[in-house]
Amino acid sequence: MNTNRLKHLYVEELKDIYSAETQLTKALPKMAKAASDPDLRAGFEKHLEQTKQHVSRLEQIFKALSESPKGKKCKGMEGLIEEGSEMIAEKIPDDERDAGLISAAQRVEHYEIAAYGCVRTYATLLGEEDAAELLGKTEQEEKETDQKLSELARNINVQAANSEEGEMSDSGEKLPRKAAKVRTARA
């Protein structure tokens, strides 16, 4: 196996992840601000602190490799963040926005899980055990964040589903589905 080529790929992928994480440190405060659910907001704020730690770990790996983390822009993360920004800008109900923010955040997490899994494997093959351990720790934190987002989605998605427009009120306005159910139950 030609480890020189693998090492080159490893460093390039680390640069890509570094770019992704630094972009995310700018996007997460906006996502937290846009979230109306307090638990979702707190989750984004907590993940921002974790992401800063992820950047620090990557910088530690680059230092050990005597490489610079700069020089690459992660276009994948740029696109994912743009999609999340579009969700924030839409004029939609809060619960729908929160559900959309979770969806956007989970796509980011899945992207990061895949990226960290690959570079962790490269580090192991290259004998970079300290780096592999750091990368594995970050990969696990990304998986835990994805799980927490799934847990939040269980309630937030139900709230969004229940706020859909339902039947017409006596005055001719569309009632939210929840209000329509209450009205029907009273009748």
RAPELIN-V761204 format. One record per pair of residues at least 6 apart in sequence whose C-alpha atoms are under 7 Angstrom apart, sorted by sequence separation. I is the first residue (numbers start at 1). J is the second residue. D is the distance in whole Angstrom. If there is no record, write none. Layout:
((I;J;D) (I;J;D))
This chain:
((35;41;5) (62;68;6) (123;129;7) (168;174;4) (169;175;6) (62;69;6) (167;174;6) (168;175;6) (123;131;6) (124;132;6) (166;174;6) (167;175;6) (32;41;5) (88;97;7) (123;132;5) (165;174;6) (166;175;5) (59;69;7) (87;97;7) (165;175;6) (166;176;5) (165;176;4) (166;177;4) (32;44;5) (120;132;5) (164;176;5) (165;177;5) (31;44;7) (32;45;6) (87;100;6) (163;176;5) (164;177;5) (167;180;6) (87;101;7) (163;177;6) (166;180;6) (120;135;5) (162;177;6) (163;178;6) (28;44;6) (29;45;7) (120;136;6) (162;178;5) (84;101;6) (116;135;6) (28;48;6) (84;104;5) (117;139;7) (25;48;6) (116;139;5) (25;51;7) (113;139;6) (25;52;7) (80;108;6) (113;142;6) (21;51;6) (112;142;7) (113;143;7) (22;55;7) (109;142;6) (21;55;6) (18;55;6) (109;146;6) (18;58;7) (106;146;6) (106;149;7) (102;149;6) (18;69;7) (102;153;7) (19;72;7) (15;69;5) (19;73;6) (20;74;5) (27;81;7) (34;88;6) (99;153;7) (15;70;6) (19;74;5) (16;72;6) (15;72;6) (16;73;6) (20;77;5) (99;156;6) (16;74;5) (36;94;6) (98;156;7) (99;157;6) (37;98;7) (95;156;6) (36;98;7) (35;98;6) (95;159;6) (96;160;5) (95;160;5) (61;131;6) (57;134;7) (54;138;6) (14;119;7) (13;119;7) (10;119;6) (10;122;6) (40;152;7) (3;126;7))
